[in-house]
Amino acid sequence: MDSYLFLVIALLVIAVGDLVVGVSNDAVNFLNSAIGSRVASRRTILIIAALGIFVGAVFSSGMMEVARKGIFTPSYFSFAEVMAIFSAVMITDILLLDTFNSLGMPTSTTVSIVFELLGATVMVGALMYSEATQPAYAFTDLINLNKASLIIAGIFLSVGIAFTVGALAQWLARLWFTFDLKRSQGRFGPLFAGLSLAIIFFFIAVKGLKGANLGPSVDAFLSEHMLLLTGLIFLVGTFLLWVLQKKRNVNPLRMVVFAGTFSLALAFAGNDLVNFIGVPLAGLQSYQLWEASGMAADAYSMEKLAAAVQTPKYLLFIAGGIMVVTLWFSAKARKVTDTEVKLGAQGAVSERFKPNALSRGIVQAANGFNNFFTTVVPNPTLDKLNARLRTPNLTEQDRPAFDLVRASVNLVIASILIAFASSLKLPLSTTYVSFMVAMGTSLSDRAWGAESAPYRVAGVLNVIGGWFLTALGAFTACALVALLIYYGGNYVALGLFAVALGFLIYSNRRQR
């Protein structure tokens, strides 16, 4: 057996570990609203999310394009150089994500994989370029700078837009429902739920099943009749939920949270699954192409890697099963979820983060704006607003972190923003959008009181700082690992794979 075959096997083995750390990190995207609102038992919530993950994985669009040609131009690289890039990416990815999971900090798997690919490509490309006597290409030809630029722009845009839209939507929803859900839910619940279900269906069709290969006729039908189907779901859903509420005392908002949890889990598996298995499968495909060529590893060009390839369904089936098992048993997934739920909890909880000068400054600035707002708006209007936004007095044991109105808004607004970005082909991170929407709705819902606000803002700043650290750390660490593999060869790569796998096993045992 040649060393490259061992390297491919190591890539596939480490892909299992990457699935584990990836699900542990991204579970917060679709679990926090259901768990925070205590819409059902944790077991029921996990069953719904697991179904969404499995369906999304089986109908996934397959191999990740960015792994093969999104960041680098394959025709300029040999098989040996491509394998150095892929190995460095997987080693770095599993260590980086597991570190964030151990800290309970949600980060973006999309950003991490893109910047790891970029870091490894820059390092290997620079070494190739420096060793070439008379290169027939420019260094910038090796790298797809447009893709990286879009990712960076997406980071900044998603943070601000998601927070602002989430805060505004929750403010309007709370004015509509107030905190007295027993009275307002009977009047507005079915209408709000029908509209929410229609939006969630649109999100599933645009984002969750994007590229699922359901067949030309099904894809064409969905594309041509999307607005009609969305309108029918709104009308039928509103009517059925009104009937069920009147006749069976069914809470329509619970149906929204269940549907939203399923849809976000489906979208996560259908689109983010490729973040974890895209690189290993690209490595396997590269090995198969090279082995059939009969050429030397450093002489065979990987131009065929740019061709479109579909992942075998049985691999997606296995990947979905691994993700479901991880969701059910991962202690780190619970830790990451608890971080976001506590940051958005209504009222006092045991705060995890300590306030700092920046968080206190932001709170003071917000108080100044609030004071200005209260002086401009007439007192009768303020009295009416305060009456509708008055929070209930419940002990911590009696209340969930937030109610079903906020849980529904979290899911619906995240679905809208992610589906809209997908339709425009913008690379927004689902983690960034989901987290910032939840923080925006928390602020608007007066969950951050005068005493807790500095702690909560400090927590949000810590998480956002971790996101930028993800990009910088992924790029730098992966470039260094690629340097070691480029000069050390395949056996150095195999040694680093063993170290990464051992670290993951030790880390998970310690967490339990």
VEXLOLO-702751 format. One line per 3 residues: number of its first residue (from 1); for each residue x, y, z of C-alpha. Coordinates in nm, 3 decimals, decimal comma, padded with zeros to 5 digits, always signed. Each point is the difference from the previous one (the first is absolute). Layout:
REM VEXLOLO-702751
NUM = X/Y/Z | ...
***
This chain:
REM VEXLOLO-702751
1 = +00,000/+00,000/+00,000 | +00,139/+00,342/-00,094 | +00,012/+00,290/+00,243
4 = -00,265/+00,195/-00,193 | -00,254/-00,277/+00,057 | +00,072/+00,023/+00,374
7 = -00,050/+00,374/-00,029 | -00,340/-00,042/-00,166 | -00,106/-00,248/+00,270
10 = +00,110/+00,250/+00,266 | -00,207/+00,271/-00,171 | -00,312/-00,219/+00,005
13 = +00,055/-00,100/+00,364 | +00,050/+00,359/+00,110 | -00,317/+00,092/-00,192
16 = -00,197/-00,195/+00,262 | +00,162/+00,207/+00,273 | -00,071/+00,317/-00,195
19 = -00,366/-00,095/-00,024 | -00,008/-00,040/+00,378 | +00,158/+00,339/+00,077
22 = -00,203/+00,166/-00,277 | -00,335/-00,118/+00,134 | +00,103/+00,089/+00,356
25 = +00,070/+00,355/-00,117 | -00,295/+00,054/-00,234 | -00,269/-00,165/+00,213
28 = -00,056/+00,340/+00,162 | -00,135/+00,131/-00,333 | -00,312/-00,212/+00,012
31 = -00,033/-00,108/+00,367 | +00,023/+00,325/+00,194 | -00,354/+00,127/-00,071
34 = -00,171/-00,327/+00,085 | +00,211/-00,069/+00,310 | -00,010/+00,358/+00,124
37 = -00,379/+00,018/-00,024 | -00,050/-00,348/+00,151 | -00,249/-00,073/-00,275
40 = +00,032/-00,371/+00,078 | +00,230/-00,242/+00,177 | +00,362/-00,007/-00,114
43 = -00,058/-00,351/-00,130 | -00,287/+00,114/-00,227 | +00,202/+00,297/-00,126
46 = +00,298/-00,224/-00,083 | -00,225/-00,245/-00,187 | -00,139/+00,281/-00,219
49 = +00,347/+00,144/-00,062 | +00,142/-00,346/-00,073 | -00,266/-00,062/-00,264
52 = +00,086/+00,332/-00,162 | +00,372/-00,081/+00,003 | -00,049/-00,344/-00,151
55 = -00,232/+00,118/-00,277 | +00,231/+00,290/-00,080 | +00,306/-00,223/-00,012
58 = -00,158/-00,259/-00,229 | -00,122/+00,271/-00,238 | +00,321/+00,201/+00,026
61 = +00,134/+00,161/-00,314 | +00,310/-00,213/+00,042 | +00,362/+00,101/-00,026
64 = +00,100/+00,349/+00,094 | +00,104/+00,202/-00,304 | +00,223/+00,229/+00,203
67 = +00,211/-00,298/+00,108 | +00,099/-00,079/-00,357 | +00,007/+00,329/-00,184
70 = -00,154/+00,279/+00,208 | +00,324/+00,124/+00,158 | +00,278/-00,130/-00,226
73 = +00,031/-00,071/-00,372 | +00,056/-00,380/-00,027 | +00,176/+00,008/-00,339
76 = +00,303/+00,178/+00,153 | +00,054/-00,263/+00,272 | +00,137/-00,352/-00,013
79 = -00,150/-00,293/+00,187 | +00,270/+00,017/+00,267 | -00,064/+00,369/+00,060
82 = -00,377/-00,043/+00,016 | +00,032/-00,279/+00,257 | +00,222/+00,224/+00,214
85 = -00,273/+00,266/-00,009 | -00,283/-00,242/+00,083 | +00,194/-00,164/+00,285
88 = +00,087/+00,336/+00,158 | -00,363/+00,113/-00,022 | -00,146/-00,303/+00,175
91 = +00,262/-00,008/+00,276 | -00,051/+00,369/+00,075 | -00,380/-00,014/-00,027
94 = -00,055/-00,273/+00,254 | +00,235/+00,164/+00,253 | -00,147/+00,348/-00,048
97 = -00,367/-00,099/+00,025 | +00,057/-00,229/+00,297 | +00,175/+00,283/+00,185
100 = -00,299/+00,229/-00,053 | -00,239/-00,278/+00,105 | +00,195/-00,061/+00,321
103 = -00,035/+00,370/+00,083 | -00,375/-00,010/-00,077 | +00,042/+00,267/-00,271
106 = -00,197/-00,034/-00,326 | +00,200/+00,076/-00,313 | -00,045/-00,043/-00,375
109 = +00,102/-00,327/-00,163 | -00,030/+00,165/-00,341 | +00,240/+00,281/+00,087
112 = +00,245/-00,241/+00,161 | +00,017/-00,234/-00,302 | +00,030/+00,288/-00,249
115 = +00,280/+00,175/+00,186 | +00,181/-00,328/+00,061 | -00,009/-00,072/-00,372
118 = +00,116/+00,354/-00,067 | +00,289/-00,022/+00,250 | +00,123/-00,336/-00,130
121 = -00,033/+00,113/-00,362 | +00,194/+00,322/+00,062 | +00,281/-00,191/+00,173
124 = +00,028/-00,283/-00,253 | -00,044/+00,242/-00,289 | +00,276/+00,228/+00,134
127 = +00,237/-00,295/+00,038 | -00,080/-00,120/-00,352 | +00,049/+00,347/-00,143
130 = +00,330/+00,055/+00,179 | +00,140/-00,333/-00,121 | -00,100/+00,056/-00,366
133 = +00,283/+00,137/-00,214 | -00,221/+00,169/-00,258 | -00,366/-00,033/+00,104
136 = -00,247/+00,035/-00,287 | -00,268/+00,139/+00,229 | -00,049/+00,276/+00,256
139 = -00,027/-00,087/+00,367 | -00,351/+00,145/+00,013 | -00,108/-00,252/-00,267
142 = +00,030/-00,275/+00,262 | -00,258/+00,150/+00,237 | -00,366/+00,090/-00,037
145 = +00,008/+00,335/+00,179 | -00,362/+00,083/-00,088 | -00,132/-00,286/+00,213
148 = +00,202/+00,100/+00,303 | -00,112/+00,362/-00,040 | -00,365/-00,107/-00,004
151 = +00,047/-00,203/+00,318 | +00,160/+00,293/+00,183 | -00,275/+00,236/-00,118
154 = -00,258/-00,256/+00,113 | +00,146/-00,001/+00,353 | -00,046/+00,374/+00,046
157 = -00,338/+00,016/-00,172 | -00,158/-00,296/+00,179 | +00,092/+00,125/+00,348
160 = -00,158/+00,344/-00,034 | -00,297/-00,087/-00,220 | -00,108/-00,305/+00,199
163 = +00,017/+00,185/+00,332 | -00,193/+00,303/-00,128 | -00,272/-00,196/-00,183
166 = -00,042/-00,239/+00,293 | -00,040/+00,287/+00,248 | -00,254/+00,185/-00,217
169 = -00,204/-00,313/-00,076 | -00,015/-00,100/+00,367 | -00,103/+00,351/+00,106
172 = -00,290/-00,006/-00,246 | -00,098/-00,355/+00,095 | +00,003/+00,086/+00,370
175 = -00,214/+00,308/-00,057 | -00,242/-00,227/-00,185 | -00,010/-00,284/+00,254
178 = +00,126/+00,164/+00,325 | +00,121/-00,240/+00,271 | -00,357/-00,101/+00,080
181 = -00,012/-00,293/-00,241 | -00,309/-00,155/+00,156 | -00,205/+00,291/-00,131
184 = +00,178/+00,096/-00,321 | +00,086/-00,348/-00,123 | -00,364/-00,095/-00,050
187 = -00,059/+00,308/-00,215 | +00,321/+00,023/-00,204 | +00,169/-00,339/+00,040
190 = -00,139/-00,184/-00,305 | +00,057/+00,294/-00,236 | +00,357/+00,051/+00,122
193 = +00,068/-00,374/-00,011 | -00,140/-00,038/-00,353 | +00,222/+00,282/-00,125
196 = +00,300/-00,150/+00,180 | -00,058/-00,346/-00,146 | -00,022/+00,148/-00,350
199 = +00,334/+00,175/+00,053 | +00,157/-00,319/+00,137 | -00,122/-00,197/-00,303
202 = +00,156/+00,259/-00,229 | +00,323/-00,029/+00,197 | +00,004/-00,381/-00,034
205 = -00,062/+00,019/-00,373 | +00,264/+00,268/-00,064 | +00,268/-00,094/+00,253
208 = -00,066/-00,341/+00,148 | -00,063/-00,192/-00,324 | +00,217/+00,216/-00,224
211 = +00,176/-00,230/-00,244 | -00,157/-00,311/+00,155 | -00,053/-00,163/-00,343
214 = -00,364/-00,085/+00,059 | -00,045/-00,038/-00,374 | -00,040/+00,246/-00,289
217 = -00,378/-00,004/+00,015 | -00,016/+00,062/+00,377 | +00,264/+00,275/-00,014
220 = -00,180/+00,169/-00,290 | -00,337/-00,021/+00,177 | +00,139/+00,153/+00,320
223 = +00,171/+00,276/-00,193 | -00,307/+00,092/-00,205 | -00,257/-00,020/+00,279
226 = +00,197/+00,112/+00,305 | -00,212/+00,307/+00,077 | -00,325/-00,189/-00,058
229 = +00,106/-00,285/+00,232 | +00,117/+00,246/+00,266 | -00,336/+00,182/-00,015
232 = -00,194/-00,327/+00,026 | +00,199/-00,108/+00,304 | -00,075/+00,335/+00,164
235 = -00,376/-00,030/-00,059 | -00,034/-00,371/+00,078 | +00,238/+00,019/+00,297
238 = -00,183/+00,295/+00,153 | -00,338/-00,170/-00,035 | +00,113/-00,339/+00,133
241 = +00,181/+00,150/+00,297 | -00,305/+00,214/+00,081 | -00,216/-00,311/+00,000
244 = +00,249/-00,202/+00,206 | +00,033/+00,281/+00,251 | -00,377/+00,028/+00,042
247 = -00,083/-00,371/-00,004 | +00,313/-00,168/+00,142 | +00,162/+00,284/+00,195
250 = +00,316/-00,032/-00,215 | +00,249/+00,282/+00,048 | +00,076/+00,133/-00,352
253 = +00,331/+00,154/+00,107 | +00,128/-00,341/+00,105 | -00,057/-00,121/-00,355
256 = +00,209/+00,290/-00,128 | +00,291/-00,086/+00,230 | -00,016/-00,369/-00,095
259 = -00,009/+00,081/-00,372 | +00,277/+00,258/+00,032 | +00,225/-00,238/+00,192
262 = -00,049/-00,269/-00,265 | +00,060/+00,240/-00,289 | +00,319/+00,155/+00,140
265 = +00,137/-00,346/+00,085 | -00,082/-00,114/-00,355 | +00,170/+00,304/-00,150
268 = +00,305/-00,049/+00,221 | +00,046/-00,360/-00,109 | -00,085/+00,065/-00,363
271 = +00,246/+00,285/-00,042 | +00,257/-00,008/+00,282 | +00,060/-00,375/-00,017
274 = +00,235/+00,065/-00,288 | +00,216/+00,216/+00,229 | +00,100/-00,319/+00,181
277 = +00,019/-00,262/-00,276 | +00,071/+00,216/-00,306 | +00,378/+00,010/+00,046
280 = +00,044/-00,374/+00,080 | -00,214/-00,100/-00,297 | +00,194/+00,240/-00,222
283 = +00,316/-00,173/+00,122 | -00,146/-00,339/-00,085 | -00,098/+00,116/-00,347
286 = +00,349/+00,147/-00,053 | +00,160/-00,330/+00,097 | -00,220/-00,195/-00,241
289 = +00,086/+00,237/-00,286 | +00,373/-00,014/+00,075 | +00,011/-00,378/+00,042
292 = -00,169/-00,052/-00,338 | +00,250/+00,232/-00,171 | +00,315/-00,200/+00,083
295 = +00,200/+00,325/+00,033 | +00,218/+00,122/+00,284 | -00,183/+00,178/+00,284
298 = +00,187/+00,325/-00,052 | -00,050/-00,006/-00,378 | -00,373/-00,074/-00,031
301 = -00,213/+00,315/-00,042 | -00,333/+00,008/+00,186 | -00,192/+00,189/-00,270
304 = -00,268/-00,273/-00,003 | -00,080/+00,088/+00,360 | -00,202/+00,297/-00,127
307 = -00,264/-00,231/-00,153 | -00,337/-00,033/+00,174 | -00,036/-00,314/+00,213
310 = -00,291/-00,136/+00,202 | +00,061/-00,174/+00,331 | -00,131/-00,361/+00,020
313 = -00,323/-00,020/+00,197 | +00,130/-00,270/+00,235 | +00,272/+00,238/+00,121
316 = -00,259/+00,268/+00,070 | -00,210/-00,261/+00,184 | +00,298/-00,095/+00,221
319 = +00,087/+00,366/+00,061 | -00,359/+00,074/+00,102 | +00,006/-00,288/+00,248
322 = +00,323/+00,126/+00,158 | -00,146/+00,349/+00,033 | -00,316/-00,130/+00,168
325 = +00,196/-00,207/+00,252 | +00,223/+00,299/+00,076 | -00,298/+00,229/+00,053
328 = -00,150/-00,245/+00,246 | +00,306/-00,075/+00,213 | +00,237/+00,299/-00,034
331 = +00,062/+00,181/+00,328 | +00,172/+00,280/-00,192 | -00,310/+00,061/-00,214
334 = -00,193/+00,061/+00,322 | +00,271/+00,233/+00,130 | +00,000/+00,214/-00,316
337 = -00,382/+00,014/+00,004 | -00,008/+00,103/+00,367 | +00,231/+00,294/-00,075
340 = -00,245/+00,156/-00,246 | -00,310/-00,082/+00,206 | +00,145/+00,168/+00,311
343 = +00,107/+00,309/-00,195 | -00,360/+00,041/-00,118 | -00,182/-00,105/+00,317
346 = -00,281/+00,222/+00,131 | +00,108/+00,135/+00,336 | +00,275/-00,109/+00,237
349 = +00,201/-00,318/-00,047 | +00,345/-00,112/+00,108 | +00,209/+00,215/-00,231
352 = +00,295/-00,170/-00,165 | +00,190/+00,304/-00,131 | +00,146/+00,288/+00,198
355 = -00,065/+00,362/-00,103 | +00,283/+00,210/-00,138 | +00,062/+00,364/-00,087
358 = -00,126/-00,044/-00,357 | -00,325/-00,171/+00,104 | -00,066/+00,266/+00,264
361 = +00,066/+00,273/-00,257 | -00,246/-00,154/-00,246 | -00,266/-00,026/+00,272
364 = +00,052/+00,363/+00,100 | -00,033/+00,111/-00,362 | -00,321/-00,202/-00,035
367 = -00,138/+00,158/+00,318 | +00,080/+00,343/-00,140 | -00,189/-00,078/-00,319
370 = -00,293/-00,132/+00,205 | -00,009/+00,319/+00,204 | -00,004/+00,206/-00,319
373 = -00,281/-00,218/-00,139 | -00,212/+00,047/+00,311 | +00,036/+00,379/-00,020
376 = -00,108/+00,014/-00,364 | -00,295/-00,241/+00,009 | -00,317/+00,136/+00,169
379 = -00,075/-00,141/+00,344 | -00,340/-00,152/-00,095 | +00,170/-00,197/-00,278
382 = +00,274/-00,116/+00,237 | -00,260/-00,112/+00,253 | -00,180/-00,209/-00,262
385 = +00,325/-00,155/-00,120 | +00,111/-00,081/+00,354 | -00,338/-00,154/+00,078
388 = +00,030/-00,240/-00,294 | +00,366/-00,077/+00,064 | -00,028/-00,056/+00,375
391 = +00,181/-00,322/+00,092 | -00,155/-00,256/+00,236 | +00,138/-00,060/+00,351
394 = +00,094/-00,367/+00,012 | +00,267/-00,180/+00,197 | +00,284/-00,165/-00,187
397 = -00,136/-00,346/+00,076 | -00,345/+00,083/-00,139 | +00,099/+00,149/-00,331
400 = +00,174/-00,113/-00,316 | +00,290/+00,210/-00,130 | -00,251/+00,169/-00,234
403 = -00,354/-00,061/-00,122 | -00,138/-00,147/-00,322 | -00,042/+00,340/-00,168
406 = +00,371/+00,070/+00,015 | +00,087/-00,359/-00,094 | -00,223/+00,029/-00,307
409 = +00,149/+00,336/-00,101 | +00,354/-00,141/+00,038 | -00,077/-00,286/-00,236
412 = -00,202/+00,195/-00,255 | +00,239/+00,296/-00,030 | +00,304/-00,227/-00,024
415 = -00,180/-00,197/-00,271 | -00,085/+00,315/-00,196 | +00,352/+00,141/+00,012
418 = +00,173/-00,326/-00,087 | -00,241/-00,078/-00,286 | +00,033/+00,354/-00,135
421 = +00,380/-00,020/+00,009 | -00,009/-00,339/-00,172 | -00,218/+00,134/-00,279
424 = +00,258/+00,277/-00,057 | +00,288/-00,253/+00,027 | +00,147/+00,191/+00,296
427 = +00,218/-00,215/+00,231 | -00,160/+00,096/+00,332 | +00,075/-00,222/+00,298
430 = -00,301/-00,177/+00,151 | +00,171/+00,016/+00,341 | +00,052/+00,373/-00,018
433 = -00,355/+00,065/-00,117 | -00,166/-00,228/+00,255 | +00,205/+00,134/+00,292
436 = -00,037/+00,369/-00,082 | -00,375/-00,031/-00,063 | -00,033/-00,162/+00,344
439 = +00,201/+00,281/+00,160 | -00,205/+00,267/-00,181 | -00,330/-00,150/+00,116
442 = +00,139/-00,023/+00,356 | +00,084/+00,368/+00,006 | -00,335/+00,101/-00,145
445 = -00,182/-00,223/+00,250 | +00,163/+00,182/+00,294 | +00,179/-00,319/+00,100
448 = +00,313/+00,202/+00,073 | -00,080/+00,193/+00,315 | +00,202/+00,278/+00,158
451 = +00,203/-00,247/+00,209 | +00,038/-00,281/-00,254 | +00,066/+00,211/-00,312
454 = +00,378/+00,049/+00,055 | +00,038/-00,377/+00,050 | -00,208/-00,088/-00,307
457 = +00,170/+00,256/-00,225 | +00,338/-00,129/+00,115 | -00,110/-00,350/-00,095
460 = -00,115/+00,109/-00,344 | +00,329/+00,185/-00,056 | +00,191/-00,312/+00,102
463 = -00,189/-00,211/-00,252 | +00,040/+00,256/-00,281 | +00,370/+00,033/+00,081
466 = +00,026/-00,376/-00,029 | -00,147/+00,016/-00,349 | +00,273/+00,231/-00,124
469 = +00,255/-00,210/+00,183 | -00,135/-00,299/-00,191 | +00,090/+00,156/-00,335
472 = +00,344/+00,119/+00,112 | +00,082/-00,317/+00,192 | -00,122/-00,229/-00,278
475 = +00,209/+00,180/-00,262 | +00,320/+00,018/+00,208 | -00,012/-00,346/+00,157
478 = -00,084/-00,175/-00,325 | +00,280/+00,183/-00,183 | +00,250/-00,122/+00,262
481 = -00,129/-00,358/-00,015 | +00,019/+00,009/-00,381 | +00,363/+00,118/+00,028
484 = +00,087/-00,297/+00,221 | -00,170/-00,247/-00,234 | +00,149/+00,154/-00,315
487 = +00,355/-00,050/+00,125 | -00,057/-00,300/+00,228 | -00,201/-00,210/-00,241
490 = -00,281/-00,249/+00,048 | +00,135/-00,160/+00,317 | +00,008/+00,336/+00,178
493 = -00,362/+00,046/-00,112 | -00,094/-00,343/+00,137 | +00,168/+00,084/+00,330
496 = -00,194/+00,326/+00,025 | -00,323/-00,188/-00,078 | +00,072/-00,235/+00,290
499 = +00,064/+00,294/+00,233 | -00,327/+00,172/-00,104 | -00,203/-00,317/+00,046
502 = +00,156/-00,068/+00,339 | -00,072/+00,357/+00,110 | -00,365/-00,036/-00,103
505 = -00,044/-00,327/+00,191 | +00,165/+00,143/+00,313 | -00,202/+00,321/-00,019
508 = -00,334/-00,181/-00,023 | +00,082/-00,234/+00,287 | +00,098/+00,295/+00,215
511 = -00,323/+00,183/-00,088 | -00,213/-00,292/+00,114
***
